[in-house]
Amino acid sequence: MFSRVLALLAVLLLSANTWAAIEINNHQARNMDDVQSLGVIYINHNFATESEARQALNEETDAQGATYYHVILMREPGSNVLPRNSDAGTGE
């Protein structure tokens, strides 16, 4: 009996990843006729690495029950900030 329960737990543990949302690329998103966009997931956090940002996105898509997701924009913190150089734009 114990071995059956252990085997069942092992199968459930290994299949847990199949419930996670799947990231798709541009080509796949364009060719999926049966997929309907249900909204946008926006995560406004500063992460140290891209993998941390993707992990947070995976958690959010799972929380919202998404089957597929497509990253449209991922930007490094500070990448949209203008230079703070006081000589910027003066031609000097």
Jmol script that loads the backbone (N, CA, C; Angstrom):
load data "model"
ATOM      1  N   MET A   1       0.824  -1.199   0.000  1.00  0.00           N
ATOM      2  CA  MET A   1       0.000   0.000   0.000  1.00  0.00           C
ATOM      3  C   MET A   1       0.868   1.263   0.000  1.00  0.00           C
ATOM      4  N   PHE A   2       1.906   1.247   0.833  1.00  0.00           N
ATOM      5  CA  PHE A   2       2.796   2.405   0.920  1.00  0.00           C
ATOM      6  C   PHE A   2       3.477   2.667  -0.418  1.00  0.00           C
ATOM      7  N   SER A   3       3.874   1.597  -1.107  1.00  0.00           N
ATOM      8  CA  SER A   3       4.551   1.786  -2.392  1.00  0.00           C
ATOM      9  C   SER A   3       3.609   2.374  -3.442  1.00  0.00           C
ATOM     10  N   ARG A   4       2.323   2.024  -3.386  1.00  0.00           N
ATOM     11  CA  ARG A   4       1.357   2.603  -4.321  1.00  0.00           C
ATOM     12  C   ARG A   4       1.169   4.097  -4.066  1.00  0.00           C
ATOM     13  N   VAL A   5       1.079   4.473  -2.808  1.00  0.00           N
ATOM     14  CA  VAL A   5       0.924   5.881  -2.456  1.00  0.00           C
ATOM     15  C   VAL A   5       2.166   6.654  -2.870  1.00  0.00           C
ATOM     16  N   LEU A   6       3.334   6.073  -2.632  1.00  0.00           N
ATOM     17  CA  LEU A   6       4.583   6.714  -3.011  1.00  0.00           C
ATOM     18  C   LEU A   6       4.671   6.879  -4.531  1.00  0.00           C
ATOM     19  N   ALA A   7       4.258   5.865  -5.269  1.00  0.00           N
ATOM     20  CA  ALA A   7       4.269   5.946  -6.731  1.00  0.00           C
ATOM     21  C   ALA A   7       3.294   7.019  -7.228  1.00  0.00           C
ATOM     22  N   LEU A   8       2.121   7.101  -6.609  1.00  0.00           N
ATOM     23  CA  LEU A   8       1.146   8.121  -6.991  1.00  0.00           C
ATOM     24  C   LEU A   8       1.675   9.524  -6.713  1.00  0.00           C
ATOM     25  N   LEU A   9       2.312   9.709  -5.574  1.00  0.00           N
ATOM     26  CA  LEU A   9       2.893  11.008  -5.249  1.00  0.00           C
ATOM     27  C   LEU A   9       4.003  11.384  -6.226  1.00  0.00           C
ATOM     28  N   ALA A  10       4.799  10.403  -6.628  1.00  0.00           N
ATOM     29  CA  ALA A  10       5.869  10.665  -7.590  1.00  0.00           C
ATOM     30  C   ALA A  10       5.294  11.096  -8.939  1.00  0.00           C
ATOM     31  N   VAL A  11       4.230  10.445  -9.380  1.00  0.00           N
ATOM     32  CA  VAL A  11       3.590  10.808 -10.646  1.00  0.00           C
ATOM     33  C   VAL A  11       3.002  12.211 -10.561  1.00  0.00           C
ATOM     34  N   LEU A  12       2.345  12.532  -9.463  1.00  0.00           N
ATOM     35  CA  LEU A  12       1.778  13.872  -9.301  1.00  0.00           C
ATOM     36  C   LEU A  12       2.858  14.937  -9.266  1.00  0.00           C
ATOM     37  N   LEU A  13       3.963  14.636  -8.616  1.00  0.00           N
ATOM     38  CA  LEU A  13       5.062  15.591  -8.546  1.00  0.00           C
ATOM     39  C   LEU A  13       5.666  15.833  -9.920  1.00  0.00           C
ATOM     40  N   LEU A  14       5.850  14.783 -10.683  1.00  0.00           N
ATOM     41  CA  LEU A  14       6.438  14.915 -12.018  1.00  0.00           C
ATOM     42  C   LEU A  14       5.486  15.579 -13.005  1.00  0.00           C
ATOM     43  N   SER A  15       4.192  15.428 -12.801  1.00  0.00           N
ATOM     44  CA  SER A  15       3.240  16.025 -13.739  1.00  0.00           C
ATOM     45  C   SER A  15       2.831  17.435 -13.337  1.00  0.00           C
ATOM     46  N   ALA A  16       3.330  17.946 -12.238  1.00  0.00           N
ATOM     47  CA  ALA A  16       2.961  19.292 -11.783  1.00  0.00           C
ATOM     48  C   ALA A  16       3.381  20.354 -12.790  1.00  0.00           C
ATOM     49  N   ASN A  17       4.472  20.132 -13.487  1.00  0.00           N
ATOM     50  CA  ASN A  17       4.930  21.109 -14.471  1.00  0.00           C
ATOM     51  C   ASN A  17       4.017  21.191 -15.683  1.00  0.00           C
ATOM     52  N   THR A  18       3.218  20.176 -15.933  1.00  0.00           N
ATOM     53  CA  THR A  18       2.319  20.217 -17.083  1.00  0.00           C
ATOM     54  C   THR A  18       1.161  21.175 -16.858  1.00  0.00           C
ATOM     55  N   TRP A  19       0.924  21.573 -15.628  1.00  0.00           N
ATOM     56  CA  TRP A  19      -0.144  22.521 -15.333  1.00  0.00           C
ATOM     57  C   TRP A  19       0.309  23.961 -15.520  1.00  0.00           C
ATOM     58  N   ALA A  20       1.586  24.194 -15.629  1.00  0.00           N
ATOM     59  CA  ALA A  20       2.107  25.557 -15.760  1.00  0.00           C
ATOM     60  C   ALA A  20       1.805  26.098 -17.155  1.00  0.00           C
ATOM     61  N   ALA A  21       1.658  27.410 -17.244  1.00  0.00           N
ATOM     62  CA  ALA A  21       1.433  28.053 -18.539  1.00  0.00           C
ATOM     63  C   ALA A  21       2.684  27.912 -19.400  1.00  0.00           C
ATOM     64  N   ILE A  22       2.481  27.820 -20.690  1.00  0.00           N
ATOM     65  CA  ILE A  22       3.570  27.611 -21.639  1.00  0.00           C
ATOM     66  C   ILE A  22       3.880  28.926 -22.338  1.00  0.00           C
ATOM     67  N   GLU A  23       5.154  29.313 -22.342  1.00  0.00           N
ATOM     68  CA  GLU A  23       5.559  30.522 -23.057  1.00  0.00           C
ATOM     69  C   GLU A  23       5.677  30.200 -24.541  1.00  0.00           C
ATOM     70  N   ILE A  24       5.090  31.048 -25.373  1.00  0.00           N
ATOM     71  CA  ILE A  24       5.156  30.856 -26.818  1.00  0.00           C
ATOM     72  C   ILE A  24       5.840  32.062 -27.454  1.00  0.00           C
ATOM     73  N   ASN A  25       6.411  31.855 -28.662  1.00  0.00           N
ATOM     74  CA  ASN A  25       7.100  32.952 -29.351  1.00  0.00           C
ATOM     75  C   ASN A  25       6.154  33.645 -30.332  1.00  0.00           C
ATOM     76  N   ASN A  26       6.654  34.672 -31.030  1.00  0.00           N
ATOM     77  CA  ASN A  26       5.827  35.445 -31.973  1.00  0.00           C
ATOM     78  C   ASN A  26       5.200  34.563 -33.044  1.00  0.00           C
ATOM     79  N   HIS A  27       5.998  33.693 -33.631  1.00  0.00           N
ATOM     80  CA  HIS A  27       5.518  32.833 -34.716  1.00  0.00           C
ATOM     81  C   HIS A  27       4.393  31.925 -34.223  1.00  0.00           C
ATOM     82  N   GLN A  28       4.585  31.314 -33.070  1.00  0.00           N
ATOM     83  CA  GLN A  28       3.553  30.442 -32.516  1.00  0.00           C
ATOM     84  C   GLN A  28       2.286  31.228 -32.192  1.00  0.00           C
ATOM     85  N   ALA A  29       2.444  32.426 -31.642  1.00  0.00           N
ATOM     86  CA  ALA A  29       1.278  33.237 -31.286  1.00  0.00           C
ATOM     87  C   ALA A  29       0.464  33.605 -32.524  1.00  0.00           C
ATOM     88  N   ARG A  30       1.133  33.921 -33.630  1.00  0.00           N
ATOM     89  CA  ARG A  30       0.422  34.283 -34.867  1.00  0.00           C
ATOM     90  C   ARG A  30      -0.302  33.092 -35.471  1.00  0.00           C
ATOM     91  N   ASN A  31       0.232  31.886 -35.297  1.00  0.00           N
ATOM     92  CA  ASN A  31      -0.332  30.704 -35.942  1.00  0.00           C
ATOM     93  C   ASN A  31      -1.333  29.944 -35.080  1.00  0.00           C
ATOM     94  N   MET A  32      -1.666  30.458 -33.934  1.00  0.00           N
ATOM     95  CA  MET A  32      -2.615  29.767 -33.056  1.00  0.00           C
ATOM     96  C   MET A  32      -3.996  30.390 -33.238  1.00  0.00           C
ATOM     97  N   ASP A  33      -4.767  29.814 -34.154  1.00  0.00           N
ATOM     98  CA  ASP A  33      -6.091  30.351 -34.470  1.00  0.00           C
ATOM     99  C   ASP A  33      -7.088  30.184 -33.330  1.00  0.00           C
ATOM    100  N   ASP A  34      -6.905  29.147 -32.523  1.00  0.00           N
ATOM    101  CA  ASP A  34      -7.886  28.852 -31.486  1.00  0.00           C
ATOM    102  C   ASP A  34      -7.569  29.509 -30.142  1.00  0.00           C
ATOM    103  N   VAL A  35      -6.571  30.379 -30.104  1.00  0.00           N
ATOM    104  CA  VAL A  35      -6.197  31.029 -28.849  1.00  0.00           C
ATOM    105  C   VAL A  35      -6.738  32.449 -28.845  1.00  0.00           C
ATOM    106  N   GLN A  36      -7.369  32.806 -27.754  1.00  0.00           N
ATOM    107  CA  GLN A  36      -7.929  34.146 -27.613  1.00  0.00           C
ATOM    108  C   GLN A  36      -7.213  34.856 -26.477  1.00  0.00           C
ATOM    109  N   SER A  37      -6.838  36.094 -26.707  1.00  0.00           N
ATOM    110  CA  SER A  37      -6.199  36.883 -25.665  1.00  0.00           C
ATOM    111  C   SER A  37      -7.238  37.263 -24.625  1.00  0.00           C
ATOM    112  N   LEU A  38      -6.919  36.989 -23.386  1.00  0.00           N
ATOM    113  CA  LEU A  38      -7.846  37.305 -22.307  1.00  0.00           C
ATOM    114  C   LEU A  38      -7.369  38.463 -21.459  1.00  0.00           C
ATOM    115  N   GLY A  39      -6.222  39.026 -21.789  1.00  0.00           N
ATOM    116  CA  GLY A  39      -5.759  40.165 -21.021  1.00  0.00           C
ATOM    117  C   GLY A  39      -4.257  40.287 -21.029  1.00  0.00           C
ATOM    118  N   VAL A  40      -3.801  41.233 -20.249  1.00  0.00           N
ATOM    119  CA  VAL A  40      -2.381  41.538 -20.151  1.00  0.00           C
ATOM    120  C   VAL A  40      -1.947  41.346 -18.711  1.00  0.00           C
ATOM    121  N   ILE A  41      -0.810  40.724 -18.535  1.00  0.00           N
ATOM    122  CA  ILE A  41      -0.213  40.586 -17.211  1.00  0.00           C
ATOM    123  C   ILE A  41       0.967  41.532 -17.169  1.00  0.00           C
ATOM    124  N   TYR A  42       0.930  42.463 -16.243  1.00  0.00           N
ATOM    125  CA  TYR A  42       1.973  43.473 -16.123  1.00  0.00           C
ATOM    126  C   TYR A  42       2.629  43.314 -14.769  1.00  0.00           C
ATOM    127  N   ILE A  43       3.927  43.076 -14.773  1.00  0.00           N
ATOM    128  CA  ILE A  43       4.675  42.938 -13.528  1.00  0.00           C
ATOM    129  C   ILE A  43       5.640  44.103 -13.451  1.00  0.00           C
ATOM    130  N   ASN A  44       5.442  44.967 -12.483  1.00  0.00           N
ATOM    131  CA  ASN A  44       6.272  46.158 -12.327  1.00  0.00           C
ATOM    132  C   ASN A  44       7.180  45.969 -11.119  1.00  0.00           C
ATOM    133  N   HIS A  45       8.220  45.194 -11.312  1.00  0.00           N
ATOM    134  CA  HIS A  45       9.184  44.937 -10.247  1.00  0.00           C
ATOM    135  C   HIS A  45      10.582  45.062 -10.824  1.00  0.00           C
ATOM    136  N   ASN A  46      11.517  45.363  -9.976  1.00  0.00           N
ATOM    137  CA  ASN A  46      12.918  45.344 -10.385  1.00  0.00           C
ATOM    138  C   ASN A  46      13.509  44.007  -9.970  1.00  0.00           C
ATOM    139  N   PHE A  47      13.991  43.263 -10.941  1.00  0.00           N
ATOM    140  CA  PHE A  47      14.596  41.966 -10.686  1.00  0.00           C
ATOM    141  C   PHE A  47      16.071  42.037 -11.030  1.00  0.00           C
ATOM    142  N   ALA A  48      16.863  41.234 -10.342  1.00  0.00           N
ATOM    143  CA  ALA A  48      18.302  41.231 -10.583  1.00  0.00           C
ATOM    144  C   ALA A  48      18.642  40.541 -11.901  1.00  0.00           C
ATOM    145  N   THR A  49      17.869  39.522 -12.259  1.00  0.00           N
ATOM    146  CA  THR A  49      18.178  38.763 -13.468  1.00  0.00           C
ATOM    147  C   THR A  49      16.914  38.536 -14.295  1.00  0.00           C
ATOM    148  N   GLU A  50      17.122  38.186 -15.552  1.00  0.00           N
ATOM    149  CA  GLU A  50      15.997  37.858 -16.426  1.00  0.00           C
ATOM    150  C   GLU A  50      15.283  36.608 -15.939  1.00  0.00           C
ATOM    151  N   SER A  51      16.033  35.644 -15.413  1.00  0.00           N
ATOM    152  CA  SER A  51      15.399  34.411 -14.937  1.00  0.00           C
ATOM    153  C   SER A  51      14.475  34.678 -13.750  1.00  0.00           C
ATOM    154  N   GLU A  52      14.826  35.640 -12.890  1.00  0.00           N
ATOM    155  CA  GLU A  52      13.934  36.001 -11.783  1.00  0.00           C
ATOM    156  C   GLU A  52      12.649  36.632 -12.312  1.00  0.00           C
ATOM    157  N   ALA A  53      12.774  37.461 -13.337  1.00  0.00           N
ATOM    158  CA  ALA A  53      11.590  38.083 -13.937  1.00  0.00           C
ATOM    159  C   ALA A  53      10.702  37.026 -14.580  1.00  0.00           C
ATOM    160  N   ARG A  54      11.305  36.083 -15.280  1.00  0.00           N
ATOM    161  CA  ARG A  54      10.525  35.014 -15.908  1.00  0.00           C
ATOM    162  C   ARG A  54       9.858  34.127 -14.861  1.00  0.00           C
ATOM    163  N   GLN A  55      10.535  33.870 -13.746  1.00  0.00           N
ATOM    164  CA  GLN A  55       9.939  33.080 -12.671  1.00  0.00           C
ATOM    165  C   GLN A  55       8.716  33.796 -12.100  1.00  0.00           C
ATOM    166  N   ALA A  56       8.820  35.108 -11.885  1.00  0.00           N
ATOM    167  CA  ALA A  56       7.680  35.885 -11.381  1.00  0.00           C
ATOM    168  C   ALA A  56       6.532  35.871 -12.385  1.00  0.00           C
ATOM    169  N   LEU A  57       6.856  35.949 -13.666  1.00  0.00           N
ATOM    170  CA  LEU A  57       5.833  35.902 -14.706  1.00  0.00           C
ATOM    171  C   LEU A  57       5.156  34.536 -14.733  1.00  0.00           C
ATOM    172  N   ASN A  58       5.934  33.471 -14.594  1.00  0.00           N
ATOM    173  CA  ASN A  58       5.360  32.125 -14.534  1.00  0.00           C
ATOM    174  C   ASN A  58       4.393  31.997 -13.369  1.00  0.00           C
ATOM    175  N   GLU A  59       4.776  32.517 -12.219  1.00  0.00           N
ATOM    176  CA  GLU A  59       3.910  32.445 -11.043  1.00  0.00           C
ATOM    177  C   GLU A  59       2.617  33.223 -11.264  1.00  0.00           C
ATOM    178  N   GLU A  60       2.722  34.388 -11.891  1.00  0.00           N
ATOM    179  CA  GLU A  60       1.526  35.212 -12.129  1.00  0.00           C
ATOM    180  C   GLU A  60       0.606  34.570 -13.160  1.00  0.00           C
ATOM    181  N   THR A  61       1.163  33.985 -14.219  1.00  0.00           N
ATOM    182  CA  THR A  61       0.320  33.328 -15.221  1.00  0.00           C
ATOM    183  C   THR A  61      -0.383  32.123 -14.616  1.00  0.00           C
ATOM    184  N   ASP A  62       0.312  31.383 -13.765  1.00  0.00           N
ATOM    185  CA  ASP A  62      -0.324  30.253 -13.091  1.00  0.00           C
ATOM    186  C   ASP A  62      -1.438  30.726 -12.166  1.00  0.00           C
ATOM    187  N   ALA A  63      -1.201  31.822 -11.447  1.00  0.00           N
ATOM    188  CA  ALA A  63      -2.208  32.350 -10.526  1.00  0.00           C
ATOM    189  C   ALA A  63      -3.464  32.794 -11.278  1.00  0.00           C
ATOM    190  N   GLN A  64      -3.295  33.283 -12.497  1.00  0.00           N
ATOM    191  CA  GLN A  64      -4.441  33.742 -13.286  1.00  0.00           C
ATOM    192  C   GLN A  64      -5.037  32.640 -14.159  1.00  0.00           C
ATOM    193  N   GLY A  65      -4.464  31.441 -14.104  1.00  0.00           N
ATOM    194  CA  GLY A  65      -5.012  30.311 -14.842  1.00  0.00           C
ATOM    195  C   GLY A  65      -4.728  30.326 -16.329  1.00  0.00           C
ATOM    196  N   ALA A  66      -3.653  30.968 -16.737  1.00  0.00           N
ATOM    197  CA  ALA A  66      -3.311  31.040 -18.162  1.00  0.00           C
ATOM    198  C   ALA A  66      -2.809  29.690 -18.666  1.00  0.00           C
ATOM    199  N   THR A  67      -3.104  29.395 -19.917  1.00  0.00           N
ATOM    200  CA  THR A  67      -2.586  28.189 -20.559  1.00  0.00           C
ATOM    201  C   THR A  67      -1.322  28.511 -21.339  1.00  0.00           C
ATOM    202  N   TYR A  68      -1.343  29.624 -22.056  1.00  0.00           N
ATOM    203  CA  TYR A  68      -0.199  30.090 -22.830  1.00  0.00           C
ATOM    204  C   TYR A  68       0.050  31.555 -22.501  1.00  0.00           C
ATOM    205  N   TYR A  69       1.302  31.978 -22.664  1.00  0.00           N
ATOM    206  CA  TYR A  69       1.601  33.404 -22.537  1.00  0.00           C
ATOM    207  C   TYR A  69       2.735  33.765 -23.472  1.00  0.00           C
ATOM    208  N   HIS A  70       2.769  35.045 -23.833  1.00  0.00           N
ATOM    209  CA  HIS A  70       3.783  35.545 -24.760  1.00  0.00           C
ATOM    210  C   HIS A  70       4.338  36.845 -24.202  1.00  0.00           C
ATOM    211  N   VAL A  71       5.638  36.906 -24.008  1.00  0.00           N
ATOM    212  CA  VAL A  71       6.279  38.113 -23.497  1.00  0.00           C
ATOM    213  C   VAL A  71       6.377  39.120 -24.630  1.00  0.00           C
ATOM    214  N   ILE A  72       5.795  40.287 -24.430  1.00  0.00           N
ATOM    215  CA  ILE A  72       5.832  41.334 -25.443  1.00  0.00           C
ATOM    216  C   ILE A  72       6.977  42.296 -25.179  1.00  0.00           C
ATOM    217  N   LEU A  73       7.182  42.662 -23.936  1.00  0.00           N
ATOM    218  CA  LEU A  73       8.225  43.619 -23.603  1.00  0.00           C
ATOM    219  C   LEU A  73       8.835  43.260 -22.264  1.00  0.00           C
ATOM    220  N   MET A  74      10.156  43.185 -22.239  1.00  0.00           N
ATOM    221  CA  MET A  74      10.893  43.007 -20.996  1.00  0.00           C
ATOM    222  C   MET A  74      12.024  44.022 -21.041  1.00  0.00           C
ATOM    223  N   ARG A  75      12.065  44.889 -20.058  1.00  0.00           N
ATOM    224  CA  ARG A  75      13.029  45.974 -20.081  1.00  0.00           C
ATOM    225  C   ARG A  75      13.820  45.977 -18.784  1.00  0.00           C
ATOM    226  N   GLU A  76      15.114  46.256 -18.905  1.00  0.00           N
ATOM    227  CA  GLU A  76      15.963  46.354 -17.725  1.00  0.00           C
ATOM    228  C   GLU A  76      15.636  47.627 -16.961  1.00  0.00           C
ATOM    229  N   PRO A  77      15.701  47.576 -15.631  1.00  0.00           N
ATOM    230  CA  PRO A  77      15.434  48.778 -14.842  1.00  0.00           C
ATOM    231  C   PRO A  77      16.372  49.913 -15.242  1.00  0.00           C
ATOM    232  N   GLY A  78      15.813  51.098 -15.397  1.00  0.00           N
ATOM    233  CA  GLY A  78      16.607  52.262 -15.749  1.00  0.00           C
ATOM    234  C   GLY A  78      16.873  52.413 -17.228  1.00  0.00           C
ATOM    235  N   SER A  79      16.409  51.494 -18.054  1.00  0.00           N
ATOM    236  CA  SER A  79      16.709  51.574 -19.484  1.00  0.00           C
ATOM    237  C   SER A  79      15.927  52.681 -20.183  1.00  0.00           C
ATOM    238  N   ASN A  80      14.905  53.224 -19.539  1.00  0.00           N
ATOM    239  CA  ASN A  80      14.134  54.302 -20.150  1.00  0.00           C
ATOM    240  C   ASN A  80      14.430  55.656 -19.507  1.00  0.00           C
ATOM    241  N   VAL A  81      15.495  55.724 -18.755  1.00  0.00           N
ATOM    242  CA  VAL A  81      15.871  56.953 -18.066  1.00  0.00           C
ATOM    243  C   VAL A  81      16.827  57.744 -18.946  1.00  0.00           C
ATOM    244  N   LEU A  82      16.603  59.050 -19.052  1.00  0.00           N
ATOM    245  CA  LEU A  82      17.495  59.902 -19.834  1.00  0.00           C
ATOM    246  C   LEU A  82      18.829  60.059 -19.110  1.00  0.00           C
ATOM    247  N   PRO A  83      19.916  60.292 -19.842  1.00  0.00           N
ATOM    248  CA  PRO A  83      21.225  60.483 -19.207  1.00  0.00           C
ATOM    249  C   PRO A  83      21.200  61.678 -18.266  1.00  0.00           C
ATOM    250  N   ARG A  84      21.923  61.583 -17.169  1.00  0.00           N
ATOM    251  CA  ARG A  84      21.940  62.657 -16.183  1.00  0.00           C
ATOM    252  C   ARG A  84      23.128  63.590 -16.390  1.00  0.00           C
ATOM    253  N   ASN A  85      23.794  63.476 -17.509  1.00  0.00           N
ATOM    254  CA  ASN A  85      24.942  64.319 -17.811  1.00  0.00           C
ATOM    255  C   ASN A  85      24.468  65.743 -18.061  1.00  0.00           C
ATOM    256  N   SER A  86      25.021  66.703 -17.343  1.00  0.00           N
ATOM    257  CA  SER A  86      24.580  68.096 -17.492  1.00  0.00           C
ATOM    258  C   SER A  86      24.974  68.679 -18.842  1.00  0.00           C
ATOM    259  N   ASP A  87      25.960  68.070 -19.529  1.00  0.00           N
ATOM    260  CA  ASP A  87      26.389  68.551 -20.840  1.00  0.00           C
ATOM    261  C   ASP A  87      25.598  67.909 -21.970  1.00  0.00           C
ATOM    262  N   ALA A  88      24.668  67.017 -21.640  1.00  0.00           N
ATOM    263  CA  ALA A  88      23.932  66.301 -22.681  1.00  0.00           C
ATOM    264  C   ALA A  88      23.110  67.272 -23.509  1.00  0.00           C
ATOM    265  N   GLY A  89      23.278  67.209 -24.801  1.00  0.00           N
ATOM    266  CA  GLY A  89      22.492  68.016 -25.721  1.00  0.00           C
ATOM    267  C   GLY A  89      23.004  69.427 -25.928  1.00  0.00           C
ATOM    268  N   THR A  90      24.120  69.784 -25.332  1.00  0.00           N
ATOM    269  CA  THR A  90      24.630  71.148 -25.500  1.00  0.00           C
ATOM    270  C   THR A  90      25.625  71.249 -26.633  1.00  0.00           C
ATOM    271  N   GLY A  91      26.107  70.110 -27.129  1.00  0.00           N
ATOM    272  CA  GLY A  91      27.072  70.111 -28.217  1.00  0.00           C
ATOM    273  C   GLY A  91      28.490  70.370 -27.758  1.00  0.00           C
ATOM    274  N   GLU A  92      28.737  70.415 -26.472  1.00  0.00           N
ATOM    275  CA  GLU A  92      30.096  70.679 -25.965  1.00  0.00           C
ATOM    276  C   GLU A  92      30.864  69.406 -25.760  1.00  0.00           C
TER     277      GLU A  92
END
end "model"
wireframe off; spacefill off
backbone 0.3
color backbone group
